[in-house]
């Protein structure tokens, strides 16, 4: 985005407007929510490349529900995109879906 005569990253401009952070500060923006496009200043802080990489690695050690993603028996890798998914979460989601389908079939006599 254009701001103060230069092209700048949106999360840096937001941090400048809300918190008064230096626009030209060296370093990387570390996102605590692990969403690169997030512009919420409460989710970001300035850090080094090394700290940012450590944050990213730590976030990949557990899934969103807290299951261990270092256990190879708990990881499913999607063939198309190579994304890592948690096997326990996939099973839980499939069970929820199956239960919904059964309940609807029973309700509508299918």
Secondary structure by P-SEA (a helix, b strand, c coil): cccccccccaaaaaaaaaccccccccbbbbbccccccccccccbbbbcaaaaaaaaaaaaccccccccccccccbbbbcccbbbbbaaaaaaaaaaaaaaaaaaaaaacc
